[in-house]
Amino acid sequence: MRPEPKFVSIRVRPRSGRAGLSLASDGAILVRVNAPANEGAANRACREVLAKTLGVPKSAVEIVRGRKSRSKDIAVVGLSASQVRARLEKTAGEAA
């Protein structure tokens, strides 16, 4: 039996017209943020969007990998990776 991954992979689209979530054509979770990709602004905005969507404090959302990349792995304190992915996919699917 495979161990459950400890993080969820997402893609961030900085300087987007409106903040929110969607599903990419390949099934990836796409987080759109208004902030530019410089000096950590997009990462902060990404954490805010995710925290609001998941109903957790911003401090609970951690970028585990990809701080300088559009592809990121995130972990959320208090939620398993499968719970996070399910909630994000549900929200992104409703937004479509």
C-alpha positions in Angstrom: 0.0 0.0 0.0 1.3 3.4 -1.0 1.8 6.1 1.7 -0.4 9.2 1.1 1.6 12.2 -0.1 2.1 14.9 2.5 1.5 17.8 0.1 -0.6 18.9 -2.8 0.8 20.2 -6.1 -0.7 23.5 -7.5 0.2 26.0 -10.2 0.1 29.7 -9.6 -0.9 32.3 -12.3 0.4 35.7 -11.1 -1.0 39.0 -12.4 -4.3 37.4 -13.1 -7.4 39.5 -13.8 -9.2 38.0 -10.8 -8.1 35.9 -7.9 -9.5 32.4 -7.4 -9.2 28.7 -8.3 -9.8 26.8 -11.5 -8.8 23.4 -13.0 -6.2 23.4 -15.8 -6.9 21.2 -18.8 -4.5 18.6 -17.5 -6.4 18.5 -14.1 -3.9 20.6 -12.2 -5.2 23.0 -9.6 -4.6 26.5 -10.8 -4.5 29.4 -8.3 -5.0 32.8 -9.9 -3.6 35.8 -8.0 -3.6 39.5 -8.8 -0.1 40.1 -7.3 3.0 40.1 -9.4 5.6 37.4 -9.2 8.3 39.4 -7.4 9.5 39.7 -3.9 7.2 37.0 -2.7 4.0 39.0 -3.4 2.4 36.2 -5.5 3.3 33.6 -2.8 1.6 35.7 -0.1 -1.4 36.2 -2.3 -1.5 32.4 -3.1 -1.5 31.6 0.6 -4.3 34.1 1.2 -6.5 32.6 -1.6 -5.8 29.0 -0.3 -6.5 29.9 3.3 -9.7 31.6 2.5 -10.9 28.7 0.3 -10.0 26.1 2.9 -11.3 28.1 5.9 -7.9 28.0 7.7 -5.6 30.8 8.9 -2.9 31.9 6.4 -0.3 30.6 8.9 -1.6 27.1 8.3 -0.8 27.1 4.6 2.8 26.3 3.8 4.6 26.4 0.5 6.8 23.3 0.8 8.4 23.4 -2.6 8.6 25.9 -5.5 8.8 29.3 -3.8 10.4 30.7 -7.0 8.4 28.7 -9.4 4.8 28.7 -10.7 4.5 25.1 -9.8 4.3 24.6 -6.1 3.7 21.9 -3.5 1.7 23.0 -0.5 0.8 21.5 2.9 -1.9 22.7 5.3 -1.6 22.2 9.0 -4.6 20.2 10.3 -5.7 18.8 7.0 -4.4 15.8 5.1 -3.3 16.2 1.5 -6.3 14.3 0.2 -8.7 16.6 2.2 -6.9 19.7 0.8 -7.0 18.3 -2.8 -10.7 17.4 -2.5 -11.7 20.8 -1.2 -9.7 22.7 -3.8 -11.0 20.5 -6.6 -14.6 21.0 -5.5 -14.1 24.8 -5.3 -12.3 24.9 -8.6 -15.0 22.8 -10.2 -17.8 25.0 -8.9 -15.9 28.1 -10.3 -15.8 26.6 -13.8 
